[in-house]
Amino acid sequence: MPARGHGTAPLFNPSKPRELPRYFTQLEFLFASCGVTKNAKKKALGICYVDYNTSEQWLLISEYQPYDDSQPALPYSYDNWKRTIISLYPGADAATKYSMADLDRIMGKAACTNIKTIGQFANYYRKFYQVSKWLTDSGQIGSLKRDHFFQNGLGPSLWSNIQHRLSIVKRDVRPGDPYTMTQMKAAAEFVLHGTNTSMNGTQTPGLYA
């Protein structure tokens, strides 16, 4: 197993709880590569790569004990210990990965940005798609509501140009009927063609940034 801080060592930042499952995935890949099979050793290594405060918290979880693998594994197995850890970080559990509030924040941020370039639009689209795809797949939002949310994030100026473009290329859509997210994306890319492709020249970190 690599030493903590090595380039191949798994990393977890407690301020980014959604990355916790990836931390465990990377850890378990190393377990398989290095032949680590004992529950006790897996848990010991699991706390080895996190910061001091996080390791202290994970050590106090009841499933961490007993350390002796000669004792019955359940309920002290590595898997149970990992499951308990994930439950402590809202957003880390796949069943509660995103919410409508997440989608609302992305939409609101984009609307306030007043999208003017293809780079800004692409940044909005990627983040919106990431969350809305999960919400639609899990049945928490329908396609019509999703498309309405997406439109609201475009802002009045860009939406006016998109609407004009769609009125030309989508003549079969009746007045008042909604356009799909795919249609709006194509129109946005058309009207913003030739504008700056970057986000103010820098990468924008985080889902809501």
Backbone torsions as a table, in degrees:
resi	resn	phi	psi	omega
1	MET	NA	140.3	-179.9
2	PRO	-68.9	155.5	176.9
3	ALA	-74.1	155.3	177.1
4	ARG	-61.1	133.2	-178.3
5	GLY	93.5	-11.9	176.7
6	HIS	-68.8	154.3	-176.7
7	GLY	-61.1	-24.6	-179.4
8	THR	-97.6	0.3	-178.6
9	ALA	-76.3	142.2	177.9
10	PRO	-68.0	151.6	-178.3
11	LEU	-128.2	146.2	173.0
12	PHE	-143.0	125.9	175.8
13	ASN	-104.4	113.8	-177.1
14	PRO	-58.2	-20.1	178.8
15	SER	-78.2	-6.2	178.2
16	LYS	-124.7	71.1	-173.0
17	PRO	-59.9	-26.1	-179.5
18	ARG	-66.8	-15.5	179.8
19	GLU	-87.9	-3.0	-178.0
20	LEU	-61.7	-45.7	177.8
21	PRO	-57.9	-35.4	178.4
22	ARG	-67.6	-35.3	176.4
23	TYR	-58.8	-47.8	-179.3
24	PHE	-68.0	-33.5	176.6
25	THR	-63.6	-44.7	178.2
26	GLN	-64.2	-40.6	180.0
27	LEU	-62.0	-44.9	-177.0
28	GLU	-71.6	-27.6	173.1
29	PHE	-63.7	-41.3	177.7
30	LEU	-68.1	-37.4	176.2
31	PHE	-56.4	-48.0	-178.5
32	ALA	-64.1	-40.8	-178.1
33	SER	-68.9	-33.4	-174.7
34	CYS	-101.6	3.3	176.6
35	GLY	71.8	29.1	178.5
36	VAL	-84.5	118.8	-176.3
37	THR	-125.2	-20.1	-176.1
38	LYS	-76.7	135.8	179.2
39	ASN	-56.2	-46.5	-176.1
40	ALA	-61.8	-43.6	-178.9
41	LYS	-68.9	-37.2	177.9
42	LYS	-60.7	-43.8	-179.5
43	LYS	-68.7	-39.8	178.1
44	ALA	-62.2	-42.0	177.9
45	LEU	-70.7	-30.9	179.6
46	GLY	-61.0	-33.1	179.2
47	ILE	-91.2	-9.2	-176.4
48	CYS	-68.0	-30.7	-171.4
49	TYR	-99.3	2.1	179.6
50	VAL	-103.7	168.1	-178.9
51	ASP	-69.9	170.0	-172.5
52	TYR	-59.1	-49.3	-177.5
53	ASN	-61.5	-41.1	179.4
54	THR	-66.1	-42.1	-179.9
55	SER	-63.7	-37.6	178.1
56	GLU	-63.8	-39.8	178.3
57	GLN	-65.7	-43.6	-177.4
58	TRP	-70.4	-29.6	177.0
59	LEU	-66.4	-31.3	-176.7
60	LEU	-79.3	-10.7	178.9
61	ILE	-66.5	130.2	-172.7
62	SER	-57.9	-33.0	-179.1
63	GLU	-67.9	-10.4	178.9
64	TYR	-69.1	-27.6	-178.9
65	GLN	-99.0	156.6	-3.4
66	PRO	-82.9	158.9	-179.6
67	TYR	-75.7	-27.7	-175.0
68	ASP	-73.1	114.6	-177.6
69	ASP	-73.0	-7.0	178.2
70	SER	-75.1	-15.8	178.1
71	GLN	-85.0	162.3	179.9
72	PRO	-55.0	135.3	-174.4
73	ALA	-68.8	-42.7	-177.8
74	LEU	-87.6	140.2	2.8
75	PRO	-89.1	21.2	-174.8
76	TYR	-99.5	22.9	-178.6
77	SER	-71.2	160.1	175.3
78	TYR	-58.7	-43.0	-178.2
79	ASP	-62.2	-41.6	177.8
80	ASN	-66.8	-40.2	177.0
81	TRP	-61.0	-45.6	178.7
82	LYS	-62.6	-42.3	-179.9
83	ARG	-60.7	-40.5	178.8
84	THR	-66.8	-41.6	178.1
85	ILE	-59.7	-47.7	-178.8
86	ILE	-60.0	-35.6	-179.7
87	SER	-67.0	-17.4	-179.2
88	LEU	-84.1	-9.0	-175.7
89	TYR	-120.3	97.6	178.3
90	PRO	-54.5	130.5	-178.6
91	GLY	99.0	-16.0	-180.0
92	ALA	-81.2	-30.0	179.9
93	ASP	-72.6	128.4	-178.3
94	ALA	-57.7	-28.5	-178.1
95	ALA	-73.4	-18.5	-179.1
96	THR	-129.2	35.2	-172.7
97	LYS	-61.4	-47.7	-179.4
98	TYR	-131.5	163.4	178.1
99	SER	-137.6	171.8	177.3
100	MET	-63.7	-29.6	178.2
101	ALA	-63.2	-35.7	176.9
102	ASP	-62.6	-44.0	-179.6
103	LEU	-66.3	-39.3	179.6
104	ASP	-64.0	-39.0	179.4
105	ARG	-66.5	-41.3	178.8
106	ILE	-63.9	-44.2	179.0
107	MET	-62.1	-46.1	-178.3
108	GLY	-64.4	-40.3	178.2
109	LYS	-62.2	-43.3	-179.6
110	ALA	-66.2	-42.2	-179.1
111	ALA	-61.4	-37.7	179.6
112	CYS	-74.6	-23.1	-178.4
113	THR	-71.4	-26.9	-175.9
114	ASN	59.2	71.3	-174.4
115	ILE	-55.5	125.5	-178.4
116	LYS	-127.2	-11.5	-176.9
117	THR	-127.8	161.9	178.6
118	ILE	-66.3	-31.1	178.1
119	GLY	-66.2	-44.0	178.1
120	GLN	-64.9	-41.0	179.3
121	PHE	-64.9	-44.6	-178.9
122	ALA	-61.7	-38.0	178.4
123	ASN	-63.3	-44.4	177.7
124	TYR	-63.1	-46.7	-177.1
125	TYR	-61.1	-45.3	-178.3
126	ARG	-59.9	-47.0	-177.5
127	LYS	-68.1	-41.3	179.6
128	PHE	-65.1	-43.9	-179.3
129	TYR	-62.3	-42.4	-178.5
130	GLN	-55.5	-46.6	-177.1
131	VAL	-80.6	-44.5	-176.2
132	SER	-66.1	-33.3	177.9
133	LYS	-62.6	-43.2	179.4
134	TRP	-65.9	-41.5	-178.5
135	LEU	-68.1	-38.4	178.6
136	THR	-71.3	-40.9	179.4
137	ASP	-64.3	-31.3	-179.8
138	SER	-91.0	4.1	175.6
139	GLY	76.4	18.8	-177.9
140	GLN	-90.8	-12.9	178.2
141	ILE	-151.1	142.2	177.6
142	GLY	-90.2	167.1	-175.9
143	SER	-65.2	-35.9	-179.7
144	LEU	-65.3	-44.5	179.1
145	LYS	-67.0	-39.1	176.9
146	ARG	-58.8	-47.3	-179.1
147	ASP	-63.7	-36.7	178.6
148	HIS	-65.5	-42.9	177.6
149	PHE	-61.5	-44.1	-178.4
150	PHE	-60.9	-43.7	179.1
151	GLN	-60.0	-41.6	-177.7
152	ASN	-63.5	-27.0	179.9
153	GLY	-78.6	-11.7	-176.2
154	LEU	-75.2	-22.7	-178.3
155	GLY	83.1	152.4	-173.7
156	PRO	-62.1	-38.5	-176.4
157	SER	-68.0	-51.6	179.7
158	LEU	-65.8	-40.1	-179.6
159	TRP	-62.1	-36.9	178.0
160	SER	-60.7	-42.9	179.4
161	ASN	-69.2	-39.1	178.3
162	ILE	-65.0	-44.6	-179.5
163	GLN	-61.2	-40.1	178.4
164	HIS	-64.0	-43.8	179.3
165	ARG	-62.2	-44.3	-178.5
166	LEU	-67.8	-30.6	178.6
167	SER	-66.1	-20.9	179.3
168	ILE	-88.9	-45.3	-173.0
169	VAL	-92.3	-14.3	-179.9
170	LYS	-123.5	61.4	-176.9
171	ARG	-68.5	-16.7	-179.2
172	ASP	-80.2	-9.0	177.3
173	VAL	-84.0	122.3	-177.7
174	ARG	-71.1	147.2	177.9
175	PRO	-54.2	131.6	-179.8
176	GLY	94.7	-20.7	177.3
177	ASP	-76.2	145.0	-177.0
178	PRO	-76.6	151.5	171.9
179	TYR	-93.0	153.2	179.2
180	THR	-82.2	162.6	178.4
181	MET	-60.4	-38.8	179.1
182	THR	-63.5	-41.7	178.3
183	GLN	-65.4	-42.2	179.6
184	MET	-65.8	-37.6	178.8
185	LYS	-62.5	-46.5	-179.9
186	ALA	-61.7	-41.6	180.0
187	ALA	-67.5	-40.8	179.3
188	ALA	-62.4	-42.7	180.0
189	GLU	-65.1	-30.9	177.9
190	PHE	-70.6	-50.4	-174.7
191	VAL	-73.2	-21.9	-179.8
192	LEU	-99.6	4.4	-179.0
193	HIS	-56.2	133.4	177.9
194	GLY	93.4	-7.7	178.0
195	THR	-85.0	175.4	-177.5
196	ASN	-58.3	132.0	-178.7
197	THR	-90.6	-7.4	-178.8
198	SER	-101.2	167.6	173.8
199	MET	-92.5	84.6	-178.8
200	ASN	55.0	28.7	176.9
201	GLY	83.4	0.7	-179.2
202	THR	-133.2	162.9	173.8
203	GLN	-80.2	140.9	179.1
204	THR	-97.6	113.1	-178.3
205	PRO	-78.2	153.8	172.2
206	GLY	80.6	157.7	-176.8
207	LEU	-70.9	-33.6	-173.3
208	TYR	-109.9	2.4	-177.7
209	ALA	-72.0	NA	NA
